[in-house]
Amino acid sequence: MIRSGVALPAALLVAMAWAIVPAAEVQAPIRIGATASQTGVYGSDGQTLLRSYQLCVKHTNDEGGVLGRRLDLRAYDDKSDPATAVRLYERLLAEDKVDVVLSPLNSVMADPVASVAEKHKMPMVASVASATSMYRKGRKFIFSVSPAPDVWLEGLLDMAAKKGLKTVGLIHPDDLGGRTVGEGARELAKKKGLQVLFSETFPPGSTEFSAILTKVRAANPDVLGAIPGSPEGSVAIIRQQKTLNVNPRMYGAAATGGSTSQEVLGRDVDFVYGAVAWLPEIVEVRAGGLIPIARQYPGAREFIEAYRKAFPGADVNAIAAAGYGGCQILVEAIRRAGSLAGEKLRDTISKLDYNTVFGAFRVDRDGVQTGHKFVLFQWQDGKRAIVWPEELAPAAPHFPTPPWSKRP
């Protein structure tokens, strides 16, 4: 028994203090490094990615951290510039001495950064960046969360073929991600017996499409597939189609699944198809019990609620879910590896078979995502309805798209 007023030895006081402080507070936090485009052409989506990283870190810390340690996120604005991103990751790894990293936004930004991670033997979980070519370079330390963009427009083209359509036009940004989607779409179209009338590119970040859409009107393809490159681009393409009276029987775009276009365009967005890797609506689908939603997207409902509460007015879209899921994968890999050693973490991630709020995660030997698939939704009466694949689709497509002159 310790008596009141008796002085205790300093060493004993120190020992008692350490005994009563939780381990997660005693140990230094695990430092996670990342960049996310907060400004520049990718600023809108980059802000979404950063929010998702921040929320995942908060939730992990609320649950006690990992390996008895809290997480500390250090994120910089790469200004949508790949060279800046490279310099910042060198800084994160060489000067800030972060323990692990998450990737920047997209393939344009992540491809050069992957070389930095490779040099430092630092595993990098790429939440959104998924251009197949960046994974087929013999790299060993980069892993994709999102499905390969080669098949991003598969649902649109598959449905077009089944509806008896014959011709296709494609427009996409002249960057790594856009070219990958475009090349994949051309191959898919051929396999499905569709004739590609043209495939046009535009500068990344564009919001002026009049010249390209004038060509679309002249060629008059049955189906038009687009990779807008940004939420602003998505709005601009639809708005300029109406202005120029461009009337494909199906128009679909690679999308983040956000509601921005509907909020801005109102009913003009009806009949538009969106190819996306994730939607909040997915977790509401039962599909006759064919898809065990709760198991395939564990915690998705709670994530959606928490994101909306933490960031009022911000849309919960595929980038948000992929960013959060990428962080979950990194945390789970650290937990299973029991270590922050780069090669041990790499081996753990490469073998991981794990479901996040974003869905399934499995990669091939090059780090390309194989466990996750795209879905196709359509704007119907101001709401998104999943229309492909059939096992996830509670709604039939509204087909064909009527000319602008015959819409309400």
N, C-alpha and C positions, 0 to 999 in steps of 0.2 A: 504494500500500500504506500502511495506517495503522500507524504504529509504536506499540508499547506505551509508555505513559507520556507521550505527547504530548497536550496538552489540545486538545480540539476546540472550535470556536466554538459558542456556545449556539444560534445559529440553525440550524447544521448538525445539532446533536443533536436539535432539535425536528423538523426535516425527516425525519431518519432514523426517529425514533419514529413519526411519522405514516405513514411508508412501510411499516412492519412491522405496524401495527395493522390488522386486517381492517376493510373499509369498513363492515360491518354494526355494528361496535362504535363506530366513529368518529361516525357519524351518529346523531342523536336517533331514538328509536324512533317508529314510527307509533302514535299513541294511538287506541285503539278504545273508545268509550263505549257503555254499555248499562245497563239495569236488568233485573233478573230477580227475580220474586217469591220471596223466601226464607221469608216468613212470610205469614199470612193465608190466605184460602180457596184461593189458587192456589199455596201454598207447595210442595207436593209436586212438581208439574210444573215450577214455577219453578226448583227446585233441579236438576232434570234439564237444563233449558235452560242454566243457568249452567255445569254440568259440561261440556256439549258445547262451549260457547264456549271454556272454559279449555283443553280438549283440543286443539281446532283451533289455537288460538294457540300452544300448546306445539309441536305438530307442525310448524307453519309456521316457527317459530323454529329448530327442530331442523334444518330443511332450508335454513337460511340467510336466512329472512325473505322480504321482498318489496321490490323496488327497492333491494336492498342494505341494508335496514333491518329491525330486529326489530320485533315487535308488542308493544304494551303494553296489556293489557285493564284498563280501569277500570269496574267494575260495582258498582252500588248495589242495595240491597234496596228495592223500591218498595212493599213491604208489601201487595201485591195491591190497591192503591188508585190509581185513575187520576189523581186530583189530585196525589198524591205523585209519581207517575211523570212527570207534566208538569213539576213543579218540578225534579225531578232531571235531566231532559234539558235544561232551561234552564241548570242549573248545569253540566252536562257541556259544553255548547256555548259558553256565555258566560263561565264562570269557569275550568273545567278546560281549555278550549281543545282538546278532542279533535279529531282529524283526520277520523274517520269514526265512524259509529254502526251498531249492530245493534239490533233492536227488542226491546221487552219481550215477555212471553209470548204473550198471546192478543189477540183483536180488541177486547175490552173495554178492555184496557190500551193497545193500540197505536193505536187510532183517535184519541184526543185527542193522543197523542204525535206522530202523523203531522203534525198542524198545526204543532207546534214545529219539526219537521224541515223542513217546507215553508217556514216563515218564515225559517229560516237557510239555505235552499237546500242542505240536506244530504241526500244520498241515504240512505234507510233500507231495509235488507234485512230483511223481516219473515219470520222462519223459520217461525213457527206461525200468526200472525194472518192470517186469509184471508177474513174476511167481505166478500163482494163489494161491499156498499154503501160500505165505507170507501175503496174504490178508485175509485168512480164519482162522486167529488166534484170532479173537475177537478184533482186533485193530480198533480204531476209527479215527485215525489221518493220515492215509496214503492213497493216491489216485493215481491210475494208469492212465497214458496218453496213453500208447501203449496197443494194444489188447493182450489178454492172449495168451501165447505161446503154450498152449495146442492145438490150431488149426493153428499153424504157417505153417504146411505142408499140410493143408487141400486142397489147390488148386492143388498141385502136385499129391496127392493121388486120388482126385476126377477126375482129367484128366486121370490118369493112368487107373482107373477103366473103364472110358468111352471109352478108347482106347483098352479095352479088355485085359490089362495086368493082371497077376495073382499073382506074388510074389514080395516081398519087402524086402530090407535090410536097416537097420538104423544104423548110427554111430553118436555119440555125445559126448561132454565132460562130464566128471563125476563131474558136479557141479549142483547147484540148477536149473539154467536156462536150461542147457542141458538135465537134467533128466526130467524136466517138458515137454519140447518139445518132447522128446522120448516117454514118457508115453502117451502123447496126440496123437502122431502119431500112436502108436500101437492100441489105441482104435479106431481111425478114420479108419485105415486100415481094422480092423475087421468089422466095420459097412459097409464098402464099398465092402466087400467080397474079400479082398486081404489077402493073406497068408504072415505073417511076418516070413521069414526064419531065421533071426538073428537080434539082436540088440546089438551092441558093444559100449563100452565106451573107452575114452582115457583121459589122464591127461589134465586139462585146460592149454591152451597156447601151445599145441603141434603143431609141424610142420612136424613130422615124422609119416607117416601113412602106411608105407610099409607092416607091419605085418597084420594090419586090412584089407588093400586092397587085400592082398594075399588071405585072407579068403573070401572076396567078390568075387574074381575071381573064387574060387573053388565052392562057392554056386551058382553063376551066377543068381542073382535075376533079374527080369524084370526091376525093378525100384530101384534106390538107393537114399535114402534121408539122408542128412547130416546136422549137425549143426557144422560148422567148428570152431566157437568160436572166430575167429579173421580174419581180412583181409589176414594176412599172412597164416593162416590155409586154407582159401579158395583157395588161389593160390597153396599151397602145395598139397592139395587133387587132384586137377585137373592135376597138373604136374605129380604126382605119379601114377594116373590112366593111363596116357599115357605111362609112363615108364614101368608099369607092364602089359600093354595091358588089362585093365579092361574095359569091354564094356557093361554096362547096356543099355537097350533101352531108358530109361529116367534117367537122373541124375539131382537132384535138391537139393538146399541147402537153409537153412535159411540164409538170407543175410541182410546187411545194404543197399543193392542196389547201392553200390559204383561202380566206374569204374576202381578201382585199378587192379582187376583181368584181365580185358580186356587190359589195358595198358601194363601189364607185360606179359600176355600169348598170346596176339594177337588172331589169328583165332582159337587157341586151346580152347578158351572159347565158341565158337559157339556151339549151341544146349543145353548149360547148362541152367537150369531153376533156378530162384531165387525167393524165397518167402520173401516178404518185406511189411512193413506197409505203405511205402510212396516212391514215386519216383517223380523227377521233371517232368517226362513225363505225370504224371497223370493230371496235370493242362493244358496239351495241348490236352487232349482227349475231344471230344464232345459227342461221343456215341449217335448220333442221337437226342441229346437234352434230353435224359433220365436222365442224371445226371447234376444238376445245379452246374457246377464246381465252378463258381465264388462265389456262396453262400456256397458251402461245404468246399472250401479251400480259404477263403477270405484273400487277400494279399499275396498269395503264390508266384505269379510271382515277385512281388516287393521284397519279402524275398529272392528268388533265386538270383536275380540281386544284391541285397545288400550284400549277403553273398559272392558271387564271387568277388565283388569289394573289400570288406573288407579283404578277405583272399585269395589272388590270388593263384591259383594252388590247393586249397583245394576243395575236392569233396563235393557237396551238396547232402547229402544222408539222409536216414531215421533218423539217430541219430541226425543230424543237425536240421532237421525239428521238431522232437519230443522234443528236448531240447528247441528250440525257442518256440514251442507250449506250453510246460510245464510252461515256464516263463510267457507267455501270460495268461494262466489260472490263475496263482497266482496273476498277476496284476489285472485281471478282477474281481477276487474274492475280493481283497482288495477294489477295487472301489465300488463294489456292497454292500459289508458289511459296508463300511464307517468306518472301524475299523481294528486294528491289533490284537485284542483280539483273542486268540487261538481258543476257542470254537465257537465264532461267525464266524470266518473264516472257521472253519471246517464245520459248518452247511451250509454255503454259497457254498462251493466247492461241498459238497455232493449232492446239489440240482441243480448244474449248468448244463445247457444244452447250449453248447457254441461251436462254430466252430473256429478253429485256422488255421494257415497255414498248420498244420499237418492233419487237418480234424476234425471230430466230437468228442466231449468230453461229455460222459455221464457215470456215474458209478452206480453200484448196491450198496446195503446197506453195503457191505464190502469194497467198494472202487475199485472193479474190473471194468475195462473199458468194456463198452457194446456198445458204439456208433461207434467204429472204426473197420474196417475189413482189413485183409491182401489182397494183390494182388500177382499174379504170373506173372513174366516176363520171357522171354527167350532171350538169346543172339542170334541174327540173323544177320549174315554178319557184325559182329562187333558192332551192335547196340542193345539196349534193346527194346524189343517189349512186351507190356502187352498182355498176352494170357488168363488170367482168373482173375476175373469172366467175363462172356460173355458180360455183359452190359458195362464193361469198356474196353473190348478187341477189338482194331481195327485190330489185326493181328491174323492169324491162326498159331498154333504151327508147327514148322518143326519137323516132326515125321515120323519114329523113328530116334533115334540118330544112325548114321552109325558107324561101327567099326573104330577104329583109322587108320587101314590099308587102308581104303577106303575114307579117308578125303583128301581134297586138300592139 
